[in-house]
Amino acid sequence: MFTGIIEAVGRLRAINTSGGGARVTIDTAALDLSDVKLGDSIATNGICLTVVAIDSSSFSADVSSETLARTGLAYYKIGDSVNLEKAMLPTTRFGGHMVSGHVDAVSEITSIDHKGNSIDYWLTMPTELAAYIAEKGSVTIDGTSLTVNSLTADKFRLTIVPHTTQQTIISKYQVGTKVNLEVDLIARYIERLLTKKTADKPEPSGVTHALLARSGFIK
């Protein structure tokens, strides 16, 4: 589990494909690896990767064909910058929102508009994910926890302040840049509670909007 608060910006050192999957090596720059061991998780541009090799300044991870198909890794080049965040601890200050590191889709930057000291980015919103993206709700873009400021039927807008620009790879975004998108995890669980989806068909779960409202989960 992650919070979407980026700890360092690293760099893709190597990506070696084999049998439909790949092994990536990431230079970690300022990320402190002293407490990281084999098997730990590090979110890399929002992708939860399991450390299979590590030294003082880099780590390697294996990537499945499913991850390659679901994320923007297929577009990455050697030397590309990546957002890095180690898995959260029970004592971690929760500055962002609940992030699983399981990318839902690849979104694309469609426009960039500088407004005062902030920047508006409009991104494509995949139809199958539209129900999980709400105005003033949270999304994760390349591992960064961000707030949706407005949306249309097929796009949503993010307003980025200078600190976020300085601490992440957002400053490198251009129109056409493809980014990893993870929707709000809680929205998915609420849908699951309301529909109790099964492999065959949805069936009532007994959890209603009224029950969630009485319990303080929704208004």
PEZI-V933458 format. One record per residue. N is the residue number from 1. RES is the residue in three letters. BURIAL is b if it has 9 or more other ideal C-beta (glycine too) atoms within 8 Angstrom, else e. Layout:
<<N/RES/BURIAL> <N/RES/BURIAL>>
This chain:
<<1/MET/e> <2/PHE/b> <3/THR/b> <4/GLY/b> <5/ILE/e> <6/ILE/b> <7/GLU/b> <8/ALA/b> <9/VAL/b> <10/GLY/b> <11/ARG/b> <12/LEU/b> <13/ARG/e> <14/ALA/e> <15/ILE/b> <16/ASN/e> <17/THR/e> <18/SER/e> <19/GLY/e> <20/GLY/e> <21/GLY/b> <22/ALA/b> <23/ARG/b> <24/VAL/b> <25/THR/b> <26/ILE/b> <27/ASP/b> <28/THR/b> <29/ALA/b> <30/ALA/e> <31/LEU/b> <32/ASP/e> <33/LEU/b> <34/SER/e> <35/ASP/e> <36/VAL/b> <37/LYS/e> <38/LEU/e> <39/GLY/e> <40/ASP/b> <41/SER/b> <42/ILE/b> <43/ALA/b> <44/THR/b> <45/ASN/b> <46/GLY/b> <47/ILE/b> <48/CYS/b> <49/LEU/b> <50/THR/b> <51/VAL/b> <52/VAL/e> <53/ALA/e> <54/ILE/b> <55/ASP/e> <56/SER/e> <57/SER/e> <58/SER/b> <59/PHE/b> <60/SER/b> <61/ALA/b> <62/ASP/b> <63/VAL/b> <64/SER/e> <65/SER/e> <66/GLU/e> <67/THR/b> <68/LEU/b> <69/ALA/e> <70/ARG/b> <71/THR/b> <72/GLY/b> <73/LEU/b> <74/ALA/e> <75/TYR/e> <76/TYR/b> <77/LYS/e> <78/ILE/e> <79/GLY/e> <80/ASP/e> <81/SER/b> <82/VAL/b> <83/ASN/b> <84/LEU/b> <85/GLU/b> <86/LYS/b> <87/ALA/b> <88/MET/e> <89/LEU/e> <90/PRO/e> <91/THR/e> <92/THR/e> <93/ARG/e> <94/PHE/e> <95/GLY/e> <96/GLY/b> <97/HIS/b> <98/MET/e> <99/VAL/b> <100/SER/b> <101/GLY/b> <102/HIS/e> <103/VAL/b> <104/ASP/b> <105/ALA/b> <106/VAL/b> <107/SER/b> <108/GLU/b> <109/ILE/b> <110/THR/e> <111/SER/e> <112/ILE/b> <113/ASP/e> <114/HIS/e> <115/LYS/e> <116/GLY/e> <117/ASN/e> <118/SER/b> <119/ILE/b> <120/ASP/b> <121/TYR/b> <122/TRP/b> <123/LEU/b> <124/THR/e> <125/MET/b> <126/PRO/b> <127/THR/e> <128/GLU/e> <129/LEU/b> <130/ALA/b> <131/ALA/e> <132/TYR/b> <133/ILE/b> <134/ALA/b> <135/GLU/e> <136/LYS/e> <137/GLY/b> <138/SER/b> <139/VAL/b> <140/THR/b> <141/ILE/b> <142/ASP/b> <143/GLY/b> <144/THR/b> <145/SER/b> <146/LEU/b> <147/THR/e> <148/VAL/b> <149/ASN/b> <150/SER/e> <151/LEU/b> <152/THR/e> <153/ALA/e> <154/ASP/e> <155/LYS/b> <156/PHE/b> <157/ARG/b> <158/LEU/b> <159/THR/b> <160/ILE/b> <161/VAL/e> <162/PRO/e> <163/HIS/e> <164/THR/b> <165/THR/b> <166/GLN/e> <167/GLN/e> <168/THR/b> <169/ILE/b> <170/ILE/b> <171/SER/e> <172/LYS/e> <173/TYR/b> <174/GLN/e> <175/VAL/e> <176/GLY/e> <177/THR/b> <178/LYS/b> <179/VAL/b> <180/ASN/b> <181/LEU/b> <182/GLU/b> <183/VAL/b> <184/ASP/b> <185/LEU/b> <186/ILE/e> <187/ALA/b> <188/ARG/b> <189/TYR/e> <190/ILE/b> <191/GLU/b> <192/ARG/b> <193/LEU/b> <194/LEU/b> <195/THR/b> <196/LYS/b> <197/LYS/e> <198/THR/e> <199/ALA/e> <200/ASP/e> <201/LYS/e> <202/PRO/e> <203/GLU/e> <204/PRO/e> <205/SER/e> <206/GLY/e> <207/VAL/e> <208/THR/e> <209/HIS/e> <210/ALA/e> <211/LEU/e> <212/LEU/b> <213/ALA/b> <214/ARG/e> <215/SER/e> <216/GLY/e> <217/PHE/e> <218/ILE/e> <219/LYS/e>>
